[in-house]
């Protein structure tokens, strides 16, 4: 299914999310103290639930990456930064998947498996 317009719209949306993530991270770096604040967040039950939710999402995305990328090492090279940098790198990977699909939705979803 060749739908470059749909994937172009998705790329714009993901690009905006990436920009929002960058702004949010810059705000946090400039105004927060990660080392001090993370211990307070993880001390709260909802803080732990939030982290669990986020990391389950990372692993779900990781399953898709493993599906799309034929070589496990390449999949790992995309997945590990997601665990370390969060959804900032999720956006980067999705943009990579969009642009490497050349407008083909099936190739966007399945990568080189088709």
C-alpha atoms as a printed R data frame, in Angstrom:
    type eleno elety resid chain resno      x      y      z
1   ATOM     1    CA   UNK     A     1  0.000  0.000  0.000
2   ATOM     2    CA   UNK     A     2  1.710  3.153 -1.214
3   ATOM     3    CA   UNK     A     3  0.481  6.171  0.774
4   ATOM     4    CA   UNK     A     4  3.209  8.801  0.921
5   ATOM     5    CA   UNK     A     5  0.783 11.567  1.983
6   ATOM     6    CA   UNK     A     6 -0.349  9.612  5.053
7   ATOM     7    CA   UNK     A     7  3.204  8.811  6.077
8   ATOM     8    CA   UNK     A     8  4.248 12.414  5.476
9   ATOM     9    CA   UNK     A     9  1.520 13.573  7.882
10  ATOM    10    CA   UNK     A    10  2.684 10.981 10.398
11  ATOM    11    CA   UNK     A    11  6.270 12.230 10.008
12  ATOM    12    CA   UNK     A    12  5.161 15.798 10.742
13  ATOM    13    CA   UNK     A    13  3.260 14.637 13.835
14  ATOM    14    CA   UNK     A    14  6.187 12.538 15.107
15  ATOM    15    CA   UNK     A    15  8.540 15.445 14.373
16  ATOM    16    CA   UNK     A    16  6.382 17.701 16.551
17  ATOM    17    CA   UNK     A    17  6.468 15.119 19.338
18  ATOM    18    CA   UNK     A    18 10.246 14.943 18.995
19  ATOM    19    CA   UNK     A    19 10.450 18.724 19.274
20  ATOM    20    CA   UNK     A    20  8.238 18.649 22.379
21  ATOM    21    CA   UNK     A    21 10.485 15.974 23.913
22  ATOM    22    CA   UNK     A    22 13.588 18.075 23.215
23  ATOM    23    CA   UNK     A    23 11.988 21.154 24.793
24  ATOM    24    CA   UNK     A    24 10.852 19.117 27.792
25  ATOM    25    CA   UNK     A    25 14.290 17.615 28.289
26  ATOM    26    CA   UNK     A    26 15.978 20.996 28.013
27  ATOM    27    CA   UNK     A    27 13.531 22.390 30.571
28  ATOM    28    CA   UNK     A    28 14.230 19.492 32.926
29  ATOM    29    CA   UNK     A    29 17.995 19.797 32.527
30  ATOM    30    CA   UNK     A    30 17.905 23.559 33.084
31  ATOM    31    CA   UNK     A    31 15.482 23.593 36.032
32  ATOM    32    CA   UNK     A    32 15.620 20.204 37.712
33  ATOM    33    CA   UNK     A    33 17.925 17.897 39.597
34  ATOM    34    CA   UNK     A    34 17.442 14.444 38.110
35  ATOM    35    CA   UNK     A    35 19.436 12.582 40.761
36  ATOM    36    CA   UNK     A    36 17.497 14.138 43.640
37  ATOM    37    CA   UNK     A    37 14.057 14.088 42.023
38  ATOM    38    CA   UNK     A    38 14.099 10.542 40.632
39  ATOM    39    CA   UNK     A    39 14.373  9.069 44.129
40  ATOM    40    CA   UNK     A    40 11.260 10.989 45.211
41  ATOM    41    CA   UNK     A    41  9.335  9.841 42.139
42  ATOM    42    CA   UNK     A    42 10.261  6.178 42.584
43  ATOM    43    CA   UNK     A    43  9.351  6.348 46.285
44  ATOM    44    CA   UNK     A    44  5.699  6.915 45.345
45  ATOM    45    CA   UNK     A    45  3.450  4.029 44.199
46  ATOM    46    CA   UNK     A    46  2.156  6.008 41.210
47  ATOM    47    CA   UNK     A    47  5.703  6.946 40.319
48  ATOM    48    CA   UNK     A    48  6.553  3.243 40.074
49  ATOM    49    CA   UNK     A    49  3.386  2.525 38.095
50  ATOM    50    CA   UNK     A    50  4.285  5.332 35.698
51  ATOM    51    CA   UNK     A    51  7.758  3.895 35.134
52  ATOM    52    CA   UNK     A    52  6.283  0.427 34.647
53  ATOM    53    CA   UNK     A    53  3.869  1.818 32.066
54  ATOM    54    CA   UNK     A    54  6.639  3.667 30.229
55  ATOM    55    CA   UNK     A    55  8.973  0.681 30.109
56  ATOM    56    CA   UNK     A    56  6.214 -1.682 28.967
57  ATOM    57    CA   UNK     A    57  5.648  0.786 26.121
58  ATOM    58    CA   UNK     A    58  9.372  0.749 25.344
59  ATOM    59    CA   UNK     A    59  9.373 -3.043 25.174
60  ATOM    60    CA   UNK     A    60  6.281 -3.072 22.942
61  ATOM    61    CA   UNK     A    61  8.083 -0.706 20.588
62  ATOM    62    CA   UNK     A    62 11.131 -2.957 20.903
63  ATOM    63    CA   UNK     A    63  9.090 -5.928 19.675
64  ATOM    64    CA   UNK     A    64  8.103 -3.912 16.584
65  ATOM    65    CA   UNK     A    65 11.721 -2.888 16.019
66  ATOM    66    CA   UNK     A    66 12.831 -6.510 16.314
67  ATOM    67    CA   UNK     A    67 10.135 -7.453 13.790
68  ATOM    68    CA   UNK     A    68 11.078 -4.672 11.321
69  ATOM    69    CA   UNK     A    69 14.822 -5.067 11.504
70  ATOM    70    CA   UNK     A    70 16.005 -8.362 10.075
71  ATOM    71    CA   UNK     A    71 19.323 -8.308 11.921
72  ATOM    72    CA   UNK     A    72 19.062 -8.605 15.729
73  ATOM    73    CA   UNK     A    73 22.179 -6.475 16.239
74  ATOM    74    CA   UNK     A    74 20.658 -3.618 14.237
75  ATOM    75    CA   UNK     A    75 17.451 -3.962 16.262
76  ATOM    76    CA   UNK     A    76 19.465 -3.809 19.489
77  ATOM    77    CA   UNK     A    77 21.311 -0.715 18.282
78  ATOM    78    CA   UNK     A    78 17.950  0.994 17.838
79  ATOM    79    CA   UNK     A    79 16.329 -0.412 20.993
80  ATOM    80    CA   UNK     A    80 19.021  0.233 23.617
81  ATOM    81    CA   UNK     A    81 18.936  4.038 23.140
82  ATOM    82    CA   UNK     A    82 15.168  3.910 23.697
83  ATOM    83    CA   UNK     A    83 15.770  2.370 27.127
84  ATOM    84    CA   UNK     A    84 18.325  5.084 27.914
85  ATOM    85    CA   UNK     A    85 16.856  8.158 26.190
86  ATOM    86    CA   UNK     A    86 13.172  7.274 26.276
87  ATOM    87    CA   UNK     A    87 10.607  8.421 23.777
88  ATOM    88    CA   UNK     A    88 12.981 10.971 22.336
89  ATOM    89    CA   UNK     A    89 14.684  8.071 20.582
90  ATOM    90    CA   UNK     A    90 11.338  6.353 19.918
91  ATOM    91    CA   UNK     A    91 10.475  9.378 17.783
92  ATOM    92    CA   UNK     A    92 13.841  9.169 16.031
93  ATOM    93    CA   UNK     A    93 13.281  5.485 15.199
94  ATOM    94    CA   UNK     A    94  9.752  6.055 13.925
95  ATOM    95    CA   UNK     A    95 10.990  8.876 11.698
96  ATOM    96    CA   UNK     A    96 13.723  6.534 10.443
97  ATOM    97    CA   UNK     A    97 11.077  3.878  9.709
98  ATOM    98    CA   UNK     A    98  8.894  6.394  7.853
99  ATOM    99    CA   UNK     A    99 11.697  7.721  5.676
100 ATOM   100    CA   UNK     A   100 13.192  4.296  4.964
101 ATOM   101    CA   UNK     A   101  9.778  3.051  3.802
102 ATOM   102    CA   UNK     A   102  9.675  5.528  0.872
103 ATOM   103    CA   UNK     A   103  5.925  6.047  1.260
104 ATOM   104    CA   UNK     A   104  5.006  2.343  1.443
105 ATOM   105    CA   UNK     A   105  2.876  1.645  4.529
106 ATOM   106    CA   UNK     A   106  3.596 -2.090  4.428
107 ATOM   107    CA   UNK     A   107  7.330 -1.421  4.351
108 ATOM   108    CA   UNK     A   108  6.875  1.064  7.216
109 ATOM   109    CA   UNK     A   109  5.217 -1.638  9.312
110 ATOM   110    CA   UNK     A   110  7.227 -4.685  8.233
111 ATOM   111    CA   UNK     A   111 10.546 -3.192  7.197
112 ATOM   112    CA   UNK     A   112 12.698 -5.582  5.183
113 ATOM   113    CA   UNK     A   113 10.478 -8.575  5.937
114 ATOM   114    CA   UNK     A   114  8.324 -7.885  2.890
